[in-house]
Each structure stands twice: as structure tokens, then as C-alpha cells.
């Protein structure tokens, strides 16, 4: 992932007024465990108005779905539901030739109440004038445990160790 692309994406989402949460590897980094991540994992507020702001903002940066579908179809609840039920979609993957090293994975459905998670989010200034919203520590741990892949389980152990250090120190 390229830092400049990350900042460009977040600036575009911020300027469009998009409600989102950063999850995955970048959220792990934001909570204190520095490691490499190749993509930007997002949970968007799936309200139609929010998606109508988010998808064009990403399209203007050259982002297109990796699957052969129209990006705007993600904003249609019935279509998104059919992708989840019939295709087993977990994330909507986007790539851009302009930001080739920074793919975006958008959760097809929120694994928790978005409004509550957004209220509890960690907000960090990632570059001048851009404050990013990261999923809170406890929800991040729950997401990582649920995913259960080796990298996720390693993240859980590292995050727990960081929390223990902060409580002990």
C-alpha cells in the first residue's frame, strides 16, 4: 500500500462526507501494532445516501470493481444481498490503475451496528486536514477473532499484548 494513495483515498472520502470505518491491517497499525498491509479494508455506512457519495468518490480516483459488475450496483440493497447470498460475497474489491498498489475491500455487510461503531471509532489525523475513522479496539479484536486466519490471529495476540502493556504501565 502506498501512503500517498491512502491519503488521497481518505481525503476523497472526507471531502464527499462519507461515513466509514477503517478495519483490517491499517486499524491494527492505528491501534499500535506496526505491520505491513497490502490493502485498505473499509466498512461503509450502507445507507443509500452514504453509498451514493462514497462510490463516485472512489470512481473519480479510478477505482473499479474487480468483478465484472457496475460499481453503482453495490448501492442497490437487493443486488448486494443477491451477491452475498448467491455468490458468497464477503467484500466488494476495488482496484485502480492510478493507485495500483492500494486495493480497497469494502465489507458487503456490516458485522455490527454501524452507527454504534462509528460513534465509538478512534479518530486520528493521518495527514494535514484529514482525520480518519478507525474501528475501536474491542470491535477490531472481535473482527480479527471471527476472521480466524493466521495473520488475524497473530494480530489478536499482538493487540492483546499491547493492551496488557498499556494497562500494566
C-alpha positions, 0 to 999 in steps of 0.5 A: 500500500502506498501512503500517498494513495491512502491519503488521497483515498481518505481525503476523497472520502472526507471531502464527499462526507462519507461515513466509514470505518477503517478495519483490517491491517491499517486499524491494527497499525492505528491501534499500535501494532506496526505491520505491513498491509497490502490493502485498505479494508473499509466498512461503509455506512450502507445507507443509500445516501452514504453509498451514493457519495462514497462510490463516485468518490472512489470512481473519480480516483479510478477505482473499479470493481474487480468483478465484472459488475457496475460499481453503482450496483453495490448501492442497490440493497437487493443486488448486494444481498443477491451477491452475498447470498448467491455468490458468497460475497464477503467484500466488494474489491476495488482496484485502480490503475492510478493507485495500483498498489492500494486495493480497497475491500469494502465489507458487503455487510456490516458485522455490527451496528454501524452507527454504534461503531462509528460513534465509538471509532478512534479518530486520528489525523493521518495527514494535514486536514484529514482525520480518519475513522478507525474501528475501536479496539474491542470491535477490531479484536472481535473482527480479527477473532471471527476472521480466524486466519493466521495473520488475524490471529497473530494480530489478536495476540499482538493487540492483546499484548499491547493492551496488557502493556498499556494497562500494566504501565 
